[in-house]
């Protein structure tokens, strides 16, 4: 084999450089799909207390649950961040997506392989005209090969863009999972506290009803009253005990749910009761356009639109030919002794341009499929935005309604307590029967429990609003997260 001539090497190198410099991209230009964004939230417009005058006021930020000022909740949320299994899975999926970026980026680089082989070959003795017929020939070889495909039409670049956008979508998915898990934890936590308040009301009522029942039993024994009053008191007592037992079951189940969220066995987790009312925080809703930057699920949906757009570029690149530059060099000899000497050298180098002339419509179908996937991703994005607006409006509406309901319920509870006090005075004066006392006690207890439930629903709606607004997440984090 004759040695490579310098003119040939120069021509080959010039062709490769020219092809690389002339590479064009088939990636369609990308813009974020348009969506209809209202100027303000309907409920915020109707309730000025929820309207934010300063667009820069996008609170809550960071750990959004700290707005409730509850140390126990803060501690549980910190455990969730490192122990929740759903969050761990989302982290693993993000790592997988980031690894795909490196995998696709490797397409820009040449592939180099090396190998060594030893073989013995015997040709048939019945082969005519071959000087090695009937002989056994050993062969020793070692070689290095390099191949490189210049990215002429952006196929590799489009694949890298697709992988990068998918990785950013996975990062937004991780934040969406974190937000969902932290929201579930906060809702379970405040549900537990609301149940504990109701349990305290029921326990206090059981204590009072038990004391009244013992007094009535003594009066029945003394012949001062008939047995019907004691029977009524016992019915009320046992019914209230039954309600308290039901609350115990719900407290246990909610506690177990919290344990699962923070990644610990339910049997080894407990939380000391806290009988105090949580204040409803004021959470600025901002303006609807901010929601597009503060919801991780919206960001994930938009990044998947961008990834689908890059996939269209990949499908278009398949219509163009591929240029492959390859080179191989090594040593080969029939005998081992001269294997490593200069005469054993062999090499080859040259470009190869290959294009598909006919594939039965496979590339057309691939492009149509990629375009359809892009259109579907756009629809998903717009639907995600619509659902996000709905969730914020729902939370604002619920908070506004519950605020009025809480005021009405507070007045109803106060009236029921006053009615109970007056009825007990009249019973002690002999003006009414004990049935009237039982009735007013039942009404008072029901109103006290309802007040606690309404307060719990207000806190739950506040958590839902913070979640609907994206928590403390900011889409700008994606701009620097993945290169």
N, C-alpha and C positions, 0 to 999 in steps of 0.2 A: 504493500500500500504506500502511495507516495505521500510525502508530508504535505500538510495544509499550506497553501500559498497565502501570503499576506493580503493580496487583493481579495481573495475569497473571504477571508476573515473580516476584512473591513466592510465588504458588501453585506455580509450576514449581520454584523453588528449595526450597520446603518439601517438595515431593514427593521431590526428589532426596536431600535430607538425611535424610528419614524412611526412605527405602528403604535408604540406605547404613547408617544406624544399626540398622535392623531386619534387616540381612543375617544370615543363619544359615548354618551350615556343614553340609554333607552328609558330612563326613569322619568315618568310623567311629573310635571310640576305639581307640587302639593300645597294645598291650602286647607285650613281647618274648615270642615263643613259648616255651612251657615245654619243657625238655629234662631228661632223666634225668642227673644229675651225681653220680658216686660220691663217697664221702667221702675216698677216697685211691686212689692208683694201686696196682694189685695187686703189681707188682714192687717198688715202693718199700716196701710193707708187708712183703714177704718179705725185702727187703734193707735193713735199717735205715740203712745208709750213705747211701742215696739219699733217705731221708725227711727232710723239713724240719720242724723243730719250730715255727718262727716263721712265721706266715702272711704277714707283711710281707716276708719274704725272697724276692723275686721275681727274683733275679739270673739270668742276666746282663742288664745294662741297657746302653742306648746301642749302641755298636759291639761287638756280642757276640763277634766273632772275636778281640778283644784278650785274651780269657781264655786264649788259647793262647800269649801272649807271644812272638810271632814277628814281628819287624820287617818281614821281606819280605812276609809275608801282609798285614800292616797297610797297607803301601805299595800292594800290588796292589788291595786292597779300596777304597782311596781313589780309585784310577784308575777302578774299575768304576762308582763312584757318578756320575761325570761323563761317561763315554765309552761305557757299554754301550748298545747300540741298542735292546734290549728295554725297558730302563728309560726311554729317551727316548720311546719310543712310549707307554708308560703315562703319562708326564707329559703328553704331548699329549692323550691321552684324558681326563685329569683336567681340563685346561684347557677342553676342549670341554664337559665336564659342567658346569663352573662357569659357562661362558658361557650355558648353557641356563637357569640360575637367573635371570640378568639378563633373558633373553628372556621367561621366564614372568612375572617381576616387573613387566615393562613393561605387563602387562595391567591393572594397577591404575590406570594413568595414561590420560588422554584422548589421542586421536589427532588431531593438527592437520595439515591439508594446505592448501596454497596453490597457486594457479595463475593463469596469464594466457593468454588465447586471442584470436585474431583470425580471423574467417571471413567469407566472402561466400556468400550463399545466394540462389538464384533459384527462385521458385515458378512452377509451371506456369501458362501463360497460359490454359489450358483449365479452370482451377478456378473455378467460379462462386461468386459471393457473397463473394469474398475481395478485399479492397482492394489487396493486394500482388500479385495475380496478374499474372504476366509481368514482374515487377520483380526486379531484383537488389538485395539488401539486405546491406550490410556490418554486421558486429557486432564490437564491442570489449568485452572483459570481463576482469575480474580479481576473484578471490574468495578468501576464507579460510573453511575449514570445520573444525568441531571435533565429534568424537563421543566419547561416554564411556559405558561400560557399567558401572554400579554392580555390584559383586560380591555380588548379593543372596543367592545360595545357595552361596557359597564355591567356585565353579568355579575362579576364578583362584587363590585361596589354596591349594586342593588341588593345582593344577598346580605352584605354587611349592614346596609341601611335597614333591611327587613329585620335582621337579628337585633340590631340596636333598638329599633322601635318596639319590638316584642319584649326586650329586656326592660325598657322603660315602662311598658304596660305591666309587666310582672312586678316591678317596684311599686307602681301605683296599686296593684292588686294587694301587695303586702300591706300597704298603708290602709287599704280598705278593710282587710281582715283585722288588722290591729284596731281600727276604729270600731268595727262591728263587735269584736270581742270586749273591748273596753266599755262599749255601750251596754252590752249584755250584762257585764259585771256590775256596772253602776245601777242598771235597772233592777237586777236581782238584789243588790245590796239595799237599795232604798225600799224595795218591796218587803225585804226582811224587816227593816226598821219599822215600816208601817204596820206589819203584822205584830211586831213586838208591842207597839203602842196599843193595838186592839187587844192583845193578850193581857196587857196590864189592866185595861178597862174591864175585861171579863173576869179576871182574877179578883179585882176589887169588888165587882158586883157579886161574885160567888161568895166572898167573905161576908158582905153585907146581907145577902139573901139567906145565908146559912144562920147568921145571928138572929135574923128576924124569924126564921123558921123555928129555931129553938125556943124563942119567946112565945110564939103561937102554940107550940106543942105544950108548953107549960100551962098556958092559959086554958087550952082544951082539957088538960088533966085536972085543972082546978075547977072546971065547969063554968069558966067565965065566958067562953065563946063556944060556938059549935065547931065541928071538925072540918067544915067546908073551907074556912079561912086557912087552916093549916095545909089542907090538900092543895089549895091554890098556891100557897107559898112553896110547897115542895115541888109542884110542877114547874114553877118559875125557876127554882134553884137547879133542878136537874137539867132543864132545857139550857140554862146558861152554862152549866158544866159541860154539856155536850158541845156547845159552840166553842168553848175554850179548848176542848180536846181536838176539835177540827182545826183550830188555829195552830195547835201544837204540830199536827201532821204537816200543815203547809209551811210552818217555820222550818221543820226538819228537811223537807224537800227543797226549799229555797237555799238552805245552808249547804246541802249536798251539791246543788247546782253551782254555787260559788266555789266550792272545793274543786269541782271538775274544771271550771274555767281557769283557776290558778294552778292547775296541774298537780294536785295532791289527792290522795285517797280520801273519799268522803268520810270513812270511819275514823280518820285521824285529824279531822279538821273541826274546829269549833270557833265560835265568835261570841264574845261576851255581849249580852243584850245592852242596848242603849235606848232608854226611854226619853227621847227628846225630839222635838219637832225640828225638821230641817227647813231653813228659810228658802223660799223660792228665789233663785238668783235672776237678775236682769241680764239677758243674753242678747246683745245687739244682733239684729238680723242682717244688717248691711243692705246692699242692693243686689238684685238678682244677677247682674253681670259678674259679681264677685264669686257667685256660686260655681262658675265654670273654672275658677282657679282654686277653689277650696274643697272640692269634692274629689277624692282619689278615684272613685269609680268613674267619674266623668273623664278624668285624665287618662285612665286606663283605656276607656272606650275610644278616646281620640287617638291615642298612640296605636291602637289596633287598626284604625283607619289608615294611619300613615304606613304601618307595616303592610297592609293590603295594597296600598299604592305602590310600594316597592316591589311587591310580588308581581304586579303588572309589568314593571320594568324587566324583571327576570324573564317573564313569559315572552316579552318582545325581543329580548336578546337572543332567544333560541332561534329566531329567524335568520340570524347572521352567522357567517362561518367562524370557526375557531382556528386560531393560529397557535401552533405548538412548536417551540424551539427545544431541540433535544441534543444532547451530547453524551457520548459514552467513550470511556477509555479504560484499558486494562492490560493484563498480561495473560497470555495463553501459550501452552506448550504441551507437546505430546510427552516430553520427558521432564522429570522433575528437576534435574540438575540445571538446565539452562532456562528454567521458568522465570527467574528473576533477572534475566539479562535483557538488554535493549532490543535485540531482535524479536523478543516475544511480545513487544508492544503492539496493541491494536487500538483503533479509535474510529469514531464516526461522529459527524456533526451535521446538522441541517434543519431547516424549517419545514413545517408541514401545515398546509392550509386545508381544512376540511369543512365542508358545508353540506347540509342535508338538502337534497333535491326533491325528495318525495317521502312523506311519512303518513300518507292516508288521512291527513287532517288532524294529526295529533297535536301539533303546535297551535293550530287555530282553536282547537277545543280547550287547550291549556290557557290560552289568552282569554277566551270567553269565560272560562271558569274563574280566572283571577279577577276579571272585571266584575263578575257577579258577586264574588266574595267581597270586593271593595264596596259595591253598592249595599250589600248586606251589613257591612261594618258601619257604613254611614247611617243606615237605619237604626242600628243598635245604639250608636252614639246619640242620635237625636232622641230616641226613646229614653235613654238614660238621663238626658237633660230634662225631659218632660217629667219623668218620675221624680227627679230631684226637686224640681219646683213644686210638684204636688206634695212631697213629704214636708217641705218647709211650710207651705200653706196650711197643711193639716196640723202641724205642730203649733203654728201661730194661732190658728182658729181654736184648737183645743185649749191652749193656755188662756186665750181671751175668755172663752166660755167658762172654763174652770175657775177663773178669777171671780166672775160674777156668782158662780155656783157656791164657791167657798164663803162669800159674804152672806149669801142667803142661808146656807147651812149653819153658819155661826149664829145667826139670829134665831134659826129654828132650834138649835141646841140650847141656847140661852132660855128660850121660851119653854122648852120641855123641862129644863132644870127648875125653872120657877114654878111650873105647873106641878112638878113632883113635890116640891117643898110645900106648896099650898095644900095639896091633897093629903100629904102626911099630917099636916096640922089639923085638917078637918077630920081625918081618921082618928087622931088622938082625942079630938073633941067629941067623937061619936056621931059625926054628921054624915059620914059615908062608910061603906063597907070596905073590907080589905081588898076586894076585887078591884076597886077603883085605884088603890095604891099599886097593886100589881100591874094594872094597865098603864099607869103613868110611869112606873119604873121601867117597863118594857119600852115605852116610847122614848124615854130619856136615854136609855142605853143604846137603842137603835140610832138615835140622832148623834150620840157621841161617837159611835163607830163609823157612822156615815161621814162625820166631819174628819175623822182620821183617814178614811179612805179617800176623800176628796183631796186632802193635802198630799197623800201619797201619789194620787194621779197627777197632781200639779208638778210634783218633783219628777215623776216619770215623763211627763210631757216636756219638761225642761231638758232632760237627758236626750229625748228624741229630737228636740230642736237643735241642740249642740251637735248631735250626730248628723242631722240633715244638713247642717251648715258646713260639714266637713271636719268638725273637731278643730284641732289646732294645726291641721296639715296645710301645706302651701305647695302648689304645683311647681313653683320655681325650683324646688329641690330636684326635680327631674332634669333640669337643664345642665346640671353639673355632675349628676350621679353616674352617668354612663358616657364615656368618651366615644 
